[in-house]
């Protein structure tokens, strides 16, 4: 079969047993929709900040500070999605489709309960959260409503994460891709209308960006639920699956807690980095936010490759094909290194021109450009680490990445960032250097533990 035919099959979404096709074919069929899914997510992030940037630097700073806190909720969603991918991939590898449907229902219940609690707390304390993050009075004034809306709608964010994780585990990456095309496509269309208005409608300003996100993702979740319950796919929640199974719930909690832990640690570290950045003013926060949005635009497709490795590892382990699980990871690493190596060259050469599309503030632009040039130097290492970490998660070994994150991001990154930025007086440049160094070290440690092979013994 030609690459073009494989591409069409990957987009169309033909369901098949991935453990019985070649490793390269499996990676291709999964990574194409996963990359497109992540491109859509990163495209939304870039377009969103483009529109928000037209309001002013305080609006950009609000988005940056709010996201650095809401990322805790993202962390919980990602942690549960790790459990979804690992459990459902393993059940699919074992050909136990009914058990996969039951696990999917437990995941929905688990994620909904947690997200409602977090949403209520975030909505109530939105203003205090911004103040705690060091926001200026101008940012608090313009951003409190935005933050309340984002926290209030966090349940759909959580469900979007975990259901897409379930789709990926089942090898139905095309459904996860279509979900983000629907949700983020609608988000992009609504952004300018709800922010700036149209005709006699004046728009809601920054709050409009939050409403666009909430509405778009809500429609995406409705699309996901339709496909989970319509009975047309191997992963389906039947009436008999709609009952709580505490043994499965305990298994989900066990995998999710470590998954949440690894992402929460990363998130807490990022919150602290943004708090340190806030010491240098709104220009520094805005510049860092723009730089990170641009970087995420290219990292999202790389996460697509990594997510493909997670699914393949889980399904191969379910089918007891451990050698193929290892080879799938190593081959995916090769593809990811080539991709991010090319992106590194693009940012080094055209970084200034890219940043100029996001702001006309020369100080903000200079900070963002510096961030791009420094952080991108670690991209090749990022490529390796991302795949290795997702391989652990796909196997259900979420504890190893969590311990790696504790050492790198809590014990090393935070003190190093403070030392370079404050003590050594490098300012925000010290934070950029810290990010590049620590994520590169993170990748090398992950590779060491992957080669030890203890992940192959995990049972889920």
N, C-alpha and C positions, 0 to 999 in steps of 0.2 A: 504494500500500500504506500502511495506517495505521501510526502509531507503535507501537501495541499489537501489530500483526502483525509489524512489524520486530523488536520486542523479543522476541517469542516465537521468531522465526527466529534471532536472535542467541544466545539461550539454547540452543535446540535444536541449533544448530551445522550448518546447511546449508552445504556447501562450494560456493563459487562463485568466479568470476574477479572479484576486487575492482577490477581495472583497467577493467572495462566497466560498472560501476555508477556512480551519481552520487557525488561526493565526500562529500556529507552522509550518504548511505546507507552508504558505506564506513566513515566515521568511526563511525557509530552501530553498525553490525554488529560492529566490532572493539572499540569502547570499552566497550560494555555488559558483555560477559564479562570484559574486562580490568579494568574498575572493580570488578566483583564479586570478581574474583580478588584484587585488591589490598585490597579491604575485608576479605576473609577473612584475608589475611596480617596486616593491622593489627589485626583483631579478636583474632586469636591473641596478638599482642604485648601488647595491653591486658589481656586475660583472664589471660595468663601472669603479668604483673606484679601483677595483683590478688591472685592466689593466693600468689605469692612474698612480696608485701608483708605477708601475715599471719604470716610466719615472723619478720620483723624487718628493721630497716634494714640490718643486715650482709648479709642475703640479697639485698636490693635492690642494695646496693653491689656485691656479687659479680657479679650479672647485668650491671650497667652496665659494670664494668671488664672482664669477660670478653668482652662483646659488642664493646667498643671495640677489642679485639685480634682476636677471631674475624672481625671485619668485614674484616680483610685477606683471609681466605679467601672471604668474601662478594664482595670486590672481584675476586678472580680468577674466581669463578663468574660474576659479572656481566660481566666482560670477555669471557669465552668466550661468554656468552649474546648479547653484542652481535654477535660474529662470526656466531653461529648465526642471529640475526635478519637481519643484513645479507646473508649468503651465500644463505640459503634464500629470503628474500624476492626477491632478484635472480633466482635460478633460477626461481622460480615466475612472476615477471613475464615471463621469457623462455620460459615453458612447458617448461622442462627438468626434469621431475620426477625422472627417474632420477639426474641429477646432484645433485639436492637430497638424495636418499636416501643417496648416497655421502658427501656433505658431513656429513650427520647422523652417520654412523658414525665419520668422522674426529674429529668433535667429541666423541663419547662417549669415544673412546680417549684423546684429548688431555686432557680434563678429569679422567678417572679417574686417570691417572698422576700428574698434578700434585697432586690432592687427597690421594692416599695418602701422598705425601711430606710434605705439610703436616700431615696428621693425626698421623703418627708423631712429628714434632718437637713439635707442640703437646701431645700426650699426655705425652711424657717431661718437658717443661719447664713443665708447668702451674703448679706452685707458684712457680717463678721468675718466670713471666709476671705473676702477681698481685703479687708483691713489687716487680717492676720498675715496675708501674703505680701504686705507692704505696699499696697496700692495707694496712690495719691488720692487726695480728696476729689479731684476731677474724675479719676477712674472709678471711684466708688459711686459717685453721683450718676455717671452715665451707664455704669455696668451692673448695678444691683438687679435690675429687672431682667437683663440678659441672663445673669447667673441663675436667678430663680427659675426661669423658663427651662433652661438646660437641665437643671437638677430635677425639676418637676417631671420632665419627659424622659428620665433616665431608664425607666422600665423598658421602653422600646429599644433603647441602645443595648441594654443587657440581652434582651431576647434576640436582637439582630445578631449579636456576637455568637450566642450559644447555639442557635438554630443553624447558622452557617457552619459552625464547627461540626454539628451533626451531619449536615449535608456532605461536608468534606470527608468525614470518616467513612461515610457510605460510598464514597467515590462519585458522588453527585455534585462535583464542583461547579458544573454548569448552572445548577439551581442557585448556588451561593453567588455566582457571577450575575445572574439575571436579577437577583434580589437587590444587589447594589446598583445595578443599572437603573432599576425602577426607583429605588429610594433616593440615591444621590443625583440621578438625572432630574427628578422632580425637585429636589433641594436646590440644584443649580438654577432651574427655571424660576423657582419662587424667590430666590435670594434678592435679585434686583427689584422685583415687584414689591415684596414686603418690606425691604429696607428703604427704597427711595420712592415707592409709589408708582402709580400709572394713571393717567388722566386726572380725574378729580380726587382720586385716592392718594393721600399724601405719604403713605407708608408709615412704618413704626420705628425707623432708624435702626439702631443696633439691635433692639429687641426683635426686629423683623428677621434678622439672621437666625436667632434662636428659634423663632416660630417656623421658619423654613426647614431647619434641621429636624425639629420635632415632627412636623407634618410629613416630610419626606420619609423619615425612618418608620413612622407609624404605618404608612402605606406599604413599605417594604416588609414589615412584620406580618401584615395581613396576607401578603403574597406568600410568605414562607408557610404560614399556618395552613393556607389552602392546599399547598403541595404536601404538607405533612399528613393531612387528614383525607385527601381525595382518593386514596387507594390505588393510584396509578403507578406508584414507585415501590421498589423493594423496601425502602424505609418508609413505613407508614404506622401511624398511631391508630389502632383499632379500638373499638369499644371495650374489648376485654383488656386492653393495655391501660385503661383509665382507672387505675387504682394504685395507691401508694404501696411500694415494696421497700420496706425499711432496709433490707440487706443491700438492695441496689442503691438506695439513697446513701447508705453508709459508704459504699464503694465510691460513689460520686463525690461525696464530701472528702474522702481521703485523698483522691486524686486532685480535686479542685483546690483544697486548702493549700497544698504545696504549689499548685499552679498559680493561685492567687498570691501566695507568698513571694514567688519569684518575680511576678510582675509588680506587686505592691512595693517590693523593695526597690525595684527599678524606678517606680513611680515616686516613692518618697524621696529618693535621691534626686529625681528631676525637680520635685517641688522645692527641695532645699537649694538646688542650683538656681532655680528661678527666683527664690527669695534672696539669694546672694546677688543675683543680677539686678534685682529691684533696688539695691543699695546704690546703683549707678544711674538711677533715674529712668523715666519713661522711654527715653530714646534707646537705652540699652535693652529694655524689655521688648520694645517693638522690633528692634533690629534682630534680636535673638529669636523672636517668634517668627519673623519672616524667614530667617535662615533655616530654622527647623522645619517649617512648612515645605520649603523647597527641597530640603534633604529628604523629607518623608515621601515626597513625590517619586523619588527614585528608589527609596528603600522599600516601598510598598510592593512593586513588582518582584523585588528580591525575596520578600516575604512569601510571595506566590510560589516561587521555587521551593522555599523552605516548607511551606504547608503541604506541598506535594510529597516531600520526603516523609513528613509525619504520617500521612495517610498510608503510604506504601509500607512503612515500617510496621504500623499497626496491623494491616491486613496480612502482610507476610508472616508476622509472628503468630497471628491467628491460624494461618495455614501451616505453621511450623516450618517455614522456609527462612531460617536465620541468615544463611549466607547471602541470599538475595536481598534481605533487609539491609545488610551492611553495604553491599554493592550499590544499592539504590541511593544511599546517603552519599557515598563517595562520588558517584557520578553527578548527583545534584550539586555538590560542592563545586565541581569543575565548571558547570554551567553558570553558577552564581558568581564565581570569581571573574569569569570572562565578562559577564554583564556589568558588574559594578566597577571593574577595571576600566571599561569604556566610559562609564558615567563619570568616573574620577577625572578623566582627561577633559570631558566636556565642561565640568564645573571649574576646573583650573583655568581653562582658556576663556570661557564665556561667562564666568561668575558675575562680573560687574554688570554686564548687559542684562542678565537674567534678573538680578535684583532690581534694576532700574524700572522694571515693569510693575513693581509692587509699591514703590514709594518715591516721592519727589523730594523727600527730606534728606539732604546730603549726609547728615550725621547718622541717621538711621540706616541709610544705604551703605555707608562705609562699615558700620558694625556688622550688618548682615553679610556683606561681601567677605569680610575677614573671617566670619564664622564658617562660611562655605569653604574657603580655601584651606582652613586649618582642619576642620572635622573630616573633610573628604579624604584626607591623607590616610585615614584608617579604614577606608571603604573595603579594601581587599580583605582585610582581617574580618570586618563585619560580615562579609559574604560567607566566610567559613563558619563563624560562630553562630550565625542565624540558622544555618542548616543543622549543625550539630545539636543545638538546643531543641529545635523542633523534632529531631530524631528521638531525643530522650522523651519528649512529651508524647509523641506518637506511640512510644512503647509503654506509656503509662508511668514512666519514671520522672515525675515532676519534682522529686526531692533533690536530685543532683543539680539541676539548674538553679534551684532555690538557694542551695548552699554556696554555689559559685557566685550568685548575685550578692549574697550577704557579704562575702569577702571583698569582691571587686567594688560594688556600688556603695555599701554602707561603711565598711572598714577603711577602704582606700579612697574612693572617688570624692566623697564629701569633704574629708579633711584636706585632701590635695587641692580641691577647687578653692576652698577657703584660703589655704596658704598661698596659692599662686595669685588669686584675685585680690585678696585683702592684704595679707602680710607682705608678699613680694611686690605688691602694688602693680600687678599686671592688668588689673581691671577685668573687664569681660573677656579679654583675650586669654586670661588664665583659665577661665571656665571652658573655653573652646579647646584649649590644649588638653585639659583634663578629660574631656569627653572622648577625644580622639585616642588618647593613650589608654584609658581604662577599658573602652570597648574592644580595643585591639588585644589587650591582655586577657580580657574575658574570652575571646575567641580561642586563644592558645590554650587556656585552661580547659575549655570545653572539649577541644580536640584530644587532649591528654586523657580525659575521663571516657570519652567515646571509645578510644582505642583499648582501654582496659576491659570494656565489654560487659560490665555488670548489668547494663540496661537489658541485656538479652534474657536475664533470669526473672524479670518482673512479670507478675501475674495480675490480670485485671478481670 
